[in-house]
Amino acid sequence: MAAPGAAVVADADLDAPAANPPPCSSTLSITEGLLAGNTLAMYRWDPPTRPTGVIFLLHGIFAHCRFEFLDSDAGNFRTRYVGSVVSALNAAGLVVVSHDYVGHGASSGMRGYFGSIDWLVEGALAVMDNVLGGHAAGAAPVTADGEDVGAGQDGGDADLTGLPVFLGGVSLGGAVAILTSLKRPGRFAGVALFSPAVHPPADMFGLKGQVLAALSGVLSAVIPTVPVMTLPPSPFPELRAAVEADPLFYRGGVRCRVGREMLRVYGEVGARRGEVRGQWLACSGAKDVIVSAEGIQEWVAGVMAGAGAGERAQVTERRYNNMGHDLLREEGTAQVRAEFVSWVKKLL
């Protein structure tokens, strides 16, 4: 047994500034398109050596990217870089880039709200084009103080030119990753999905959820921003406490339009699975109560059957029987993260 205070010393070491370099943070101002007038909070973590690739990570609904992809510190605030999936990807040589969706985290917009899944896809494309160079219109990077940073979206970062680009998404972020990849076919060396929102749970969150789903068209048109139901909380007390402690995590109910959009997303990613190409990693937890693990397996089967042998997507599927929805955060995540990083490294 460890001596009293040993854990405190260990936590102090893990949370020391030297072990937790802050990300390069900036704000992306959008002047055109669906997100015109909004700003997106962007974060970038660079590897200690010359980069071998770039990965864009997309968080889940109501969370924000630092909560999703960093670890809990001694106070259970998700600020710890050391040991996180971000640090593991950095150690593999990848530049890690993430952002908060509109209405989430430190980005602008009504908390917990987006009027269309297209808002999130357009935001993801704007961030990617800003970092890599591209053609997304109306996005200009500024610092928190309003000073210009970087070369702008047309030039991107010259140091990243020609490097393999990956995409990863958690839950809602998984659906956003799928739709984003379909906007840029052939752009990504690989796409990783963790509990992707490709199918609702079989019980639709009970009778109330089923009734709301049936009325979602009317409700989203009449009262689009009104919260109508809450999602099941994590079964892990530490994760629930971290959510409660985080001032940027939206803890209100699912708004009518957001619920309607999620139903639309399930249909769209299912209908378009035959268009999926390239290398994919699809991870699910058998105990998931937020999305259907069986539905994820069905989606993968549809992807695999969706094209001729020469064009078929290559999907590495992982199912974790003792895990639930939060594959990158809950107990057992070490295996998930290790397999994720190993999969990326094989494609570099």
Secondary structure, DSSP 4 states (H G I P E B T S, - for coil): -PPTTHHHHHHHHHTSGGGSPPPEEEEEEE-SSTTTT-EEEEEEE--SSS-SEEEEEE--TT--HHHHHSEE-TTS-EEE-TTSHHHHHHHTTEEEEEEPPTTSTTSSSSTT--S-HHHHHHHHHHHHHHHH----SSEEEE-TTS-B-SS-TTT--GGGTT--EEEEEETHHHHHHHHHHHHSTT--SEEEEES-SSS--TTTTHHHHHHHHHHHHHHHHHSTT-EEE-PPPPS-HHHHHHHHH-TTS--SPEEHHHHHHHHHHHHHHHHTGGG--SEEEEEEETT-SSS-HHHHHHHHHHHHTSS-TTT--EEEEEEETT--S-TTTSTTHHHHHHHHHHHHHHH-
